């Protein structure tokens, strides 16, 4: 079957509105079919459905909280180039300052980098370059990532998205891209799980969220599995609605708004946190995160699904899972002085 359609650059609307709301914070033994074909077909069908059935997006409305961003892509400004990508589905983006590049995780599995020159002209084309593609992880998605700067490595959560029968944490050297360790967290004989995202503490311990079985895995600095953190607070209905801290899972009381559909977290400072999602929220605390308040929201292009946030040169950049364009795919972060 052949589909012939024209895809146009979308004009998305974004604006800030102050609000007040609540938020509590292996390897596979069986083969998996490649994800790229099914994911590409799914994305194409979604785009075609949107063109036929959904009304056109309203014209751009700018505010003084969302200025033109020179350099990397800005979803609201067609003059700024979107990075050319090797695929349409990207789950997470992190900025790597010493190497001046964005690191992106592939839903079809793997990691790429987008180098950004110091001085980027409007005519410049940013290219995504794959740097990690593990044959023994074929069929699994690369999802949440975190840069462990003191140890010069990237930690990546890996999972079987459709079957929920495999989860792992992989670590890669940021210079050579050698894999330092692969820690299996779940397998075909375990309960269904979904290793969705990861963070790291100052000692190098990693914490991986299981968004399916409602727990957190703790992995040591050398890749050794340490423990599983469980709590009555981890329930399917509340997993994306609450903030917590520490191994004891202490609840943070958040006022000023709902954090429903929150996904990736990015700490901007000791007192400010971005919760990426649809919409994205800015959360502040003045008492070392005993309590917190939602002080701002940003509603970007919801149909592209915001899944992660990162900080580059003092500006927040949001990752959109669904890319644009054919045959030259355009994907990845849109940037702005959102907060």
N, C-alpha and C positions, 0 to 999 in steps of 0.2 A: 504494500500500500504506500502511495506517495502523497504527502501533504505539501501543498505549495502555499505559503502565506508570507506576508510581509510583516516584520517586527520593527516597530518604531521605538526610538528612545522615549522613555516615559517621563512625564513631568509630575514629580511627586510633591506633596504638600507637607510642610513641617512647621510647627510652631510650638512655642513654649507656653504653658499655662500653669501658674502656681496652683497647687492643690494641697489637700490635707488627707491622708489614708493609713492602712495596717500591713505589715509584712514580718512574719517570723523568719529569720534565715535558717598461650597455651597452644596453645596451639590446637587447632581444630582437628578432630579425628575424622570428620566427614567433609567431603568437598562442598564448596559453595559455588553457585553460578556467579559470573561477574555481574556487578551491580550497574555498570555504566549504561548498558543498553536499556534496561527497564527504567532506570532513573531518568535517562534522556527522553524516552517516550512519554513518561509520566509528566515531565516538565513541559514537553511540547504540547501535550493535550491540555494542560492547565493554561498555557499561554493562549492557545486557540480558543478555549472556552472564554477566557477573559476578554479577548478581542470581540467575540461575537455577542456575548450576553451582558457584559458589565458596561456601565456608562463610562464615558471618558473621564479621566481625572480632572479636577478643577485646575485653573491656571496657578502658577507659582505665586505664593504670597510670602514676601520676606518680612522679617522682623529684625530689630536691632540685636536680638540674641542669636541670630543665625546669619553671620556675614558670609560673603564670598570667601572661599578657602582656596588659596593658591596651592598648587602641588597636586597631591593625590586626589582621587575622585571625590566629587561632591554630588549627592543624588539630586540636588536641586539646581545645579548649574551645568548645562551642557558644554560650557567652554572648558571645563576641566575634564581631562581624559579618564575614563574608567580603565582599570588594568585589564589587559587581554589575558584570558585564562585558558587553561587546557580542559576545563570542565564547567558545568553549570551549578554544581552543588558544593558549597563550601560552608562548613559548620562553625569554624572558629578562626579568628584572626588575632595575632599578637604582634606588636611593634617591637623590633629588636634594635635599640638605639645605637650600640657600638658598631653594628654592621649596616645600619641604615637600610633596613628591609622590613617588610611585613612578612610574617610567617603564617601560612594558611593550612588548614587541615581539610582533606578531601573526604567527602562522604563515600566515595568509591574506594577509599583507602589510600593513605600516603600523605605526604607533607610537601608543600611548595614554598618558594620564596618569591617576593616581589621587590627587587632592589629599587630604591628611590634615590636619585642623585641629590646632592646638596642644593643645586639650583635647577629647578624643573621648569622648563618652558611650557606654554600652553600646547605647543605642537608635539611635545614629547609623548612617546608611547611606552607605557609600563607593561612589562611582560612577566607573567608568572612562569617560574622555572621549577619543575619537580625536583626535589632533592632526596626524598625518601619513598621507596616503594618496596615493601617487604613481601617476597614471594610466599613465605610461610604464613602470612596474615591475609592472603587473598580471600575475598569474600566478606571481609570485615571492614567496618567504617572507622576512619580516624576522626575523633570527635573533639572534646574539650582539650585545650593545651595550656601549659603554663611554662614560662621561662624561669629556670632555676639559675639565676645569674652567678651566684658564688661558685657554683659547680660547673658553669659553662655548658649547660645541657638543656634540652627541651623535653618536657614530660608530656606524653600524649595518651589520652584514654582511647582504648580500642574496643569495639563491640560488634557483635552480630546483631544488626539493627532489626532484621525481620524475624529471626528465629529466637533471639534472646538466649542462645545456648553457649555463648562465649564472651568473656570479658577479660581485659588485660590492661596493664600499664607498661608502656614502652618509654625508654629514655634514650635520647640521641645526643651525641656530641655536637655542639653548635658550630664547630670548625670543620671537622672531618665528616660529619653526619654518620659516623659509625654508631651502631646500636650498642649501648652500654649494658642494658639489661632488658628483659621482657618478663614481667611477672604476671603469671596467669592468676586471675581472680575468680573465675568461674568457668565451668566446662559443661559438656553434654550431660554429665551425671548429676549436676547440681540443679537447684531451683532456677527458674528463669530469672535472668538479670539483665541490666542495661547499664554498662559503665559509661556514664554520660559526660562527666566533667571532672577536673582535677585542680587542686591547688597544692601549695608547698609551704612548709613552715621554715623558720630560720635554720633549723638543724638538718634540713633536707628531707624530712619525712613528708610523704605525699598522701593526700586524702582524695579518694575517688568516690564520687557519688554513684550509687546504684538507684537509678530512677524507676526501676521496675520492682525490685524486691525491698525498696525502702530501707536502705542502710548505707553506711560509708565504710569503705575499706581503707585501712592505714598501711602504708608500705614504707619501709625504712630507706635510709639514704643510699644503701648499697643494693636496693631492689628486693630485700627480704620482706616477706609478708609478715606484718606485725599483729594486726587484730582487725576485728569487725566491730564497728560502732553502731549500736541499735538504740532506738528510743521510741516510746509511744507517740512522740511528736511526729515521727516519720510515717505518715499515712498518705495514701494516694491522693486524697482530696486536699491535703495541706502541703504537699511536697514543694510546690511552687508558690506558696503563700506565706511562709514563715521564715524568719531569720533566727539563727542560733549561733553560738560560738563555743569553742573549746570541745575537748573530748567528752565532757559531761553533757553536751547539748543543752546549753542554757538558752532559754528563750529570750529574745530581745523584743521588748515592747516597742512597736513602731506605730506612730500615729501620722495623720495627715494624708492617708490615702491607701488604696489597696495595691498590693504587689502581685496580683494574679497575673499569670502568664509570664512572670519574670523568668529569665534564663541565666545567661552568663553574668558574672559579677566582676567588677574591676574597681580596685581601691585607688582613688585619686589622691588621697592624703590620709593621715591618721584619723581624720574626722569626716571624710566624704567618701561615699560609695556609689558607683553607678550600677543599676540593675537593668541589664539589657533585656528588651522584650517588646511587646506591642501593647501599650507604649513603653518607652524606656523611662526610668525614674532616677532622680538624684536623691540620695538619702544622706542625712547628716546626723551626727551625734556629738554631744558636748560633754558626755560623762563616760568616755571609754566604752561605748557601745552597751551600756546598761539599758539605755533607751535610745530611740532614734526617730527622726521625722522625715517624711517625704516632703521635699521643698521645691521640686520641679518635675515636670514631665515633658517628654518629647514624643510626638506621634509622627513617625516616618511612614514610608511605604509599607503598609501592613501586609500586602499580598506577597512581599518578598521575604517576610519572616526574619526579624532581627533576632540573632541567636547569641551574640557575643559583643563585648566592648573592649577597646584598648586605648591607651593614652600615648599620643605622639606629639612632642613639642608643646605640651600644655593643652592640647585639644583632644576631645573624645572622638574616637572613630568607632562606628558601629558596623558589625559584620552582617550582611544580608545573605541568607542561605541560598536563595535562588538568584542566579545570574541572568544576564540578558544577551541578546545578539545571536545572529547566525550568518555566516559560518564562524566569524570571529567572536567567540564568546567573551562577554565582559562581566566581571563579577567582583566580589570582594568589597573592601571597606568604603563607606561613605564617611566623610569627615565634617566636623564643624565645631564651633565654640558653643556647644550645647549647654554647658553648665558653667 
